[in-house]
Amino acid sequence: MKIKSILLSLVAASLALSANGVAKVENSSVLADAMKNGKTSGQIRYYYMSEDNSDPYRDYYGSVIGGHLKYETGAIAGFSAGAAFYASQFLSSDYDENSGEPLIGPGKNSRYVAGLMDASDPSVRNISGIGELYLNYKYSKTNVRIGRMKLNTPFINPVDGRMIPSLPQGVWFKTSDLEDFELQAGYLNAFWNRSTSNWKSAADSIGYGYPEGNAPTGGKATYKNNTHTDGVYVASVAYSGVKGLNVQAWDYYLQNIMNVAYLEAEYKHKVGDYRFVVAGQYIHEVTVGDGGNGKDPKHAYRAKNENTQVFGAKVGAGYDGTMLTLAATKVTDQGRFQFPREWGKEPLFTFQKRERTDGSGDATAVLLTLGQDFGVFGMKGLDVLAGIGKYDRTDAWNAKLNKFGIPSYIQGNIDVTYKFDGLFKGLSAEYIFARKYATGDTHNNDNFVVGKNALNVHNFIMNYNF
């Protein structure tokens, strides 16, 4: 039986449950009550970013304001509906999409500040649209949602590091009615990529607003608008029947492109004020069909012979409000670790904000982080996370295993968050600082430096959630 048929069967079975144990709608006042009992929520967001490159390269800055407003009705016989409008307005910047680095040429400029605007067309300074529009059905601990929605899975998630998050469209099933287990399954056929203006089909969303990098055979990849897929099918199971242990398995089937299997196990233990954590993860990626396009290898998102494996591990120990964690990741040399970055950020234990491992093969990463909750010192709402990571990659010229030509590097991050209380409850402020410098050979090539190494990125974000 095809996956699509299975999903339709799950939806039908869930809806059938309403025949028993759920009150029928008897009069029109029920609809009025559903509207009155609805919930309004939203966020107002301000973002300032500066990108400081080393001489002789240019620096950039930008500021933007936006947010979203969402309304969800009350339930009628288990059914509810929701909609959310998202908007972003650019305020000021020294970024000019028509200029570039003098040493490289037009089109090569800001990598980070440009993401505050329309990533597909930086001349567009205002973005708005319906990001969520769905029909929801809930019975007991089972939920089915159809339409445009926000999802948070290991690979498909909001990647909410700019203004408007990445949002998918499709059908999603989730249940925890089976004790100690959580099951999820879905089919997604369209996406609104982060920091872009328009919804796109799953095929057209790949490469839309994001760089394509190099093809495995060399030369620039050209899979944007050349990728063929009907969408992505997702299924998962999570088990939490042992105290402190959580095990989850996910499978992402990108029709005609690739299949991604993801396994993760995490065990947490607490002794008095001491906390311990140990975790492992495994990712296996294989090409499906022709990798997205069988006519030209440069048009394909993934090479036909790639069979990528990723191994990850994490250990941590903490006392009271302090937590020290050491993580490591190894990508084998059988292919490049990839997943459409347009759909979310990667789940690797060694992930740090402002960079990814996506596009790398034969890569090793080690990350040390120290987190502190200052509430234990009487400063409730203040959290600081500092990390230093070493990311070893193949040579930047090796297109087969280094899709984006990023030399090995060291990255340090500081993330400071403060959540207000009392009169300003719902307001939070965050400052993120990222510093990168190359440890691998840049070959005296400006393309391996600008936006990739020898730079500082400052981010100041204010959120008001209501």
N, C-alpha and C positions, 0 to 999 in steps of 0.2 A: 504494500500500500504506500502510495506517495505521501511525503510529509504534509503537503497541502491538504490532503484528504483527512489525515489524522487531526490536523488543527481544526478543520471544519467539524469533525466529529466531536472534539472536545468542546467547542463552542455550543454545538447543538445540545450536548448532554447537560452542560451547565444551565442553559436556558430552560431546559425541560424541568429542572428542579423547581422552577417557579410554580409548577402545576400543583404542588403540594407544600403546605407549610408556609406559604407566602400569601398575604392578603391580596384580594383582587381590588382593582380600582372601581369604586362604586359610584362616584359622582365627580363632577368637575371641580369641586372644592379641593380634591386631593392634589390636582395640578397646581392650584393656587398655593396650597400649603407647601408643596415641594419648592416652589419659587421663593416663598417666604423663608423657608428653612435652609435655603442655599447658603453657601459660604463664599465670601469675597476675600481674596488674598492678593498679594503682589509684592513688588520690590522696586525701590528707587535706587539707582546705582550711579555713582560718579567714579571715573577712572582717570588717573594721570599716570603717564609712563614716560620715562626718558631712557634713551639708548645711547650710551657713551662709548664710542669706538676709539681705539688707539689712533694716534697720528700716523699718517696724514688723512685718515678717513673722517667723514662727517659724523656729527652727532645729531640726534633727532629727539623731539619730544611731541607729545600730543595729549589732549584732554577731551573727554567725552562724557555725556550724561544720557541716561536712558533707564530702562527697566521693563517691567511687565505688569499687567493687571489681569487677574484670573477670576472667573466665577464658575462655581459648580453647584448644580441644583441639589436639593434634597432628594432622597430616594423614593421612587414609586414602584412598589412590588419588586424591589431590588435594583431597579434601573435608575440611573442618573446620567446627566450630561454635563460636559464642561467645555469651557473655551478660554483661551488666554491670548491677549494681544501683546506683542513684543515690539519695542521701539528703541532706537539709538540715534543720538544726534551729536555729530562731531562739533566741538567748540573751538579749539585752536590748535595749531601745530606749525612747525617749520618744515613739515614734510611736503615735498612736491613730487607727485608721481611722474612728472615729465623730466625730472632731472635725475642724475645718477652720480656715482662715484667717479671723479675725474680719471682715476687710474684704471677703471674697468669699462665705463660707458653707460649709456642710458639703460634704464630698467633694472640696474643693480643699485639699490639704495637700502632703505630701512627694512629689516626683516621683522622686527617686533612691533614698532609703533604703527606700521601699516596695517597690522591686524586689528587696530581699533576702528578702522574704517571698513568699507566693503572690500573684502579681500579679493573679490573677483574683478572689481573696478574701483581703485582708490579715489577716482574723481567723484564718486558718490559718497556724500558725507551724511546722508540720512537713510536709515534702514528701518522698515516697519512691516509688520505682517501678522497673520494669525498663526501662532506657533503651536497651539494646542486646540483641538476641536474633536471631541470624542464622545462616544456613547459607552457607558460603563454598566456592567451587571455584576452584582455581588450577592452570593448566597453562602452563608456560614463563613468559612475561611477561603472560599474560592472566588476569584475575580477574573472577569473577561473584559477587555477594553478594545474598542475598534475605532480607528481614526488617527488623528495626529496627537502625539503624546510625548511625555518626557520619560525616558528610560535610564536606568542606571545598572549596567551589567559590566563585567570585566573589560570588554572591548567596545561595546556600544554604550556610550554614556554622554552626558551633556558637555564634557570637556569645557567646563564653565570658567575659563581663564581669561575671557575678554568680556564682551558686552552681551551678545545674544548667543545662547548655547546651541549645540547641535541637537536637533530634534528629529525623530523618525515618524513614519506613517505606516500603519499596518494593523495587525491584530495580535493581541498579547494575552496569554492565559497564565494564571498564577494561582497555586493552591497550597495550603499548608494543613488541609483537613486530615492528611495522613500523619499520625503522630511521629514527631522527630524528623520529618522530611518536609522539604519545600520543593515543589516542582514548578518549572516554568517552561513555556514554549511560545514561539511566535513566528510570524512571517512579516517582513518589512520590505516595502517596495519603493519607498521614496524617503528623501532626507532634506532637511533645511540645514545646510552646513553652517557651522559657526562663522559669524562675521561675514555672511553673504546675504544677498537680497532676495533670493528666490528658492522655492522648493524645486527639487530635481528628482528625476527617477533614480533608483539605486545605481543604474549604469552611468548616467550623466553626472551624478554627484561625485564620482571618483575622479579626483584631479581638479575639481571645480573650486577655485579659490585657494588652492595649495600647490606648491611646486611638485613637478613630476620627477625631478632628479634624472639620473642616468639609467638607460636600459642596460640589462646584464651583458649584452653583447657590445656595449660601448655606444657613445653618442647619446644625445638627449632622448629621454623617453617621451612618447607621444600617445599615451593611452587615454588622455582626456578626449572625450567625445568619440572615442574609438573602442570603448569597452562594451562588451555585450553580456548582460546578465539579467535574469528575471527578478532578482532580489536576493535576500538573505533569509535563511531559515535558522532558527535558534532553538535549542533545547537544553535544559539543565536540571540537575538534581542536587540538593544540598542536604546533608545529614548532620544533626546536632544532638544525637541521643546520648552522647557521653559528655559529662560535665567538663566544660572548658575546651572541648574539641569541636571544630567545625570543618567539615569536608565538603567540597563542592566540585562538580564536574560540569563543564559546558562544552557544547559543540556548535560551531558556526559554519553553516554550509552556504558559501557564496556561489550560487549556481553559475557554472561555466568558468569560475575563476579559481577557487581554492576552498579547502576545508581546514578548519582550525579546531583542534581539540585542546581544552584547557583544564588542568587539574590543579587543585590547591587544597592543602591541609594546614590548619593552624591550631596550635594547642596553647591555651593560656592557663596559667596557674598563679594563685595568690596565696602567700603565707604572711599573715599579719599585714604590715604595710609594704611588704616586698611583692613585686610582680615579675613574672617571667613569661616569655613567649618564645615559641619556636615554630617555624613554618617552612613549608617547601612548596614549590610550584613547578609544573612541567607543561610545555606547550609543544604541540606537534602540528606542523603545517605542511600540507601536500597540495599540489596543483590539481585542479579539476578542469576537465574539458580542455580548452585551448588557452587557459590562463586569461581569458577575456577577449582575445582576438587571435585567430589562426592565420591571418594573411601576412602579418608583419610582426616580428618579435618586438619591435619598438612600440607597437600599438597595444601589446599585451600588458596587463598589469603585473602578471607573474610569469616567469619562465616555466616551460613545460617540465623540465627535469629537476626542479627545486623540491627538496624534501627536508625542511628545516626543523631543527629541534632546539628548544630553549630550556635550560635548567636554572632554577632559582632557589635560594635558601635565605633564611632570616632568623637571627637569634636576638633576643633583647632581654634586658633586666632593668627593673626600676624600683625606686623607693619613694613612697609617698607621691609627690607630684613630679618626680624626675624619671625620665626613661631614656636609656641608651640602647641603640639598636645597630647591629651590623648586618648588612645584606650583601649578597653576591649574585651575579647573573652570568651565565655562559651561553652564547649562541654558537652552535656548531658551524662548520665550514661547508655544509651541504647545500646552503642556500641563504638568501636574505630573509631575516625576520621582518614580516610585513603584515599590515592590516590597514585598510583605508583610514588614514588619520583624520579624514573628514568626518568620520562617524564617532570618534571618541579618542580618549587617551589610552595608552597601553597600561596593563596591570602589573608591570614588572616591579619587584621589590626595590630595585635600584632606580626607579623613576624619580627625577627631580623636575620641578617646574622650570619651564623655559627651554627644555631640550628633550629629545626622545632617542630611543635606540632603534626605532623604525627605520628599515632600509639597510640594516647592518647584518653581516654574516661574519663568522669567525671573530666574534667580539666578546670581551670580558669586561665586567664592571664590578666595582666594589664601592659601597656607600656606607658611611658612618654618620648616624644622626643622633642628636641630643635634643630631647624635648623637655620643656619645663612649664608646668602649670603653676603660675604665681599665686593662685588662690590659697595655697598652703602658707604663703607669707602674708596673707591679708589683702592681696591685690586681686580680688575676684574678677574674673573676666579676661585676665591677661595671660596669653599663652605665647611661648616662643619656641620655634623649631629651627635648629641649625643643622646643616648637613654639608659634608665634604665627600665628593665622589671622584673616583678615577675611572675613566672610560677608555679602554684600549680597543682600537679598531684597526682594520687592515689599512694599507696605504690609501690615501685620498684619491689616487689615480686608478685604483682597482674598482672599476664600475661593477664588476660581477658580485662583489661583496661589500661595496660601499656606495649605496645608491645616491646619496646626497653629497658625496665628496667632503666629508667632515673628518679631519685628522683626529687622532687620539687627543684627549683633552682632560683637564681637571676642572671640576665645577664646584663652587661653593655657594650655598644658599642660606639666607636668613629670612625667616617668615615670622613676623610679629603680628598677632591678632588681639584686638581688644573689643569685648562685647559690653556695651553699656547696659545699665540697669536703671530702675526707678523711672523717672520722667522720660528718659531716652531709651527705654527698653525697646528692642527691635533694631537698634542702630549698632553697627559694628564698623570698625576701622581696621584695615590690614595694610602692612608694608612688606613687600617682598623685594629682596635684593639678591641678584644673581651675578656671579663673577665667573668668567670662563677664560682659560688660556690653554694654548696648544702644547701638548707634549709630543705629538707626532710631527712628522715632516710636512711643512706647508709648501715646500718646493718654491719658495719665493713667489708664489702665485696668489694674487689678491683675491681670487675667487674662493680660495681655501681659508681666507681670513675674515673677510667682511661678513658680519652677521653670524659668524660661526665660532670665532675665537678672539681673544684680546679685546674683550668688551665687558662693560658693566650694564646691567639692566635694572632700573629702579621702577617699582610699581607702588602706587598709593591708591587704595580702593576704599570707598565708603559705600556701605549697603544699609538701606533701611527696609526691613521686612515687616509686612503687616498682614 
